[in-house]
Amino acid sequence: MNTQQRDFLKIISAALTNQPPDFQGYQLAEDWKRLHKISSEQKLSPMIYDQLYCLQVFQKAPASLQQKWMGEALAAAGKQVVQAESFASVCDQLAGQGIRYAVLKGISCKVWYPKPELRPSGDEDILIDLKDAAKCDEILRSLHYDCEEEFSQINLRETRELHYIARDMSLYLEVHLNAIGQENERNRKLNVLFEHSLEHTEEVQFEGRSFSVLEPTLQMIQVFAHFYRHFYEQGAGIRQMLDILLGLQKTGDRIDWQTFRTFLKDLKAEKLFAAMMNTGIDYFHMDLGMVPEEFIQKKVRPEMMLDDMFAGGIYGHGEDQERKLSGFLAMEVDTGKNRWMEILFPSPVKLRDRYPRLHTKPYLYPYFIIRRWLELFLEYGSGREKRKLLKKRLDIAEARRKVLKYYR
């Protein structure tokens, strides 16, 4: 980690522990710009600005950067207010018409933060029963939301989520029909845990409004599984890890740790979870005494994980968007499947994300496989620059493979 990355972690620690940040500032404008870039890539710019703006050393930052940072923080806060109000109205309408739901991520994680308004989210997510999908679609359309998919043509049983956007652009909503996804056999088995989850939801308060969330054990399983999926695809970020650590602080005394232990073991993620715990204790100075000691393995160091998070940003979108191939090598580590078979012959479920017509015309799978080969050839197949791009992406993927193997 470089100086700005270490300072970023120190500032987060101060925000979480309500202590003055151990931060001396910088003399060079470029160093301030690097810190700002990190906070933006990790989607924690409002939290970092909230810690910095009152410090005398922040006056050393270029005036234009101070203004830009403040503008971003205020804009994010304003967006969250509008988004939360729109989301609350949707949830009230669904509940009022007999549709059970649970908030996933987003607001269900915000409430764990010391200052929830400083944890921005780009969209909101809910989990509903598959049998309620048609009624939910009808309600959302009546509220002036448009579905990005052609609802009548979707195979709902094989779909993870539907995507809706408010016509006034106040909210982007993902409606999940299962909690984990169905990309592989492991995820399909994990979904069994959630079959009756909507019968045991709890209420949380945010901005004076009530929202339904999963009970603590299932909520932590869902949040960690979401982190794990991104970590093994193109990457996960610091904020996603913070959601887990703060959730453990707030709900750890009510988590069924035997169930959670089995979940981690089946996922082969015990070392990854231990690395998170060590980040919380060693870097954020958090009290994680509510987590049983057996989950904390001090010999599992988090630095490789943190370096990967900083390099990739919150969803692996850093490194100039060059992590496109890392998911295939990650899958080789995660499932043992051959990377080239996955590149050349991805499953119909995965291919639907790239070619939505497969939702309604699954018999076109061979056509889209051939089309994918052609697109891969056009992207990488000929020319010096394309070969350099392919080598760069494969090198990044190979570096990530080493990280993933360490935490297995």
Disulfide bonds with the S-S distance in Angstrom:
none
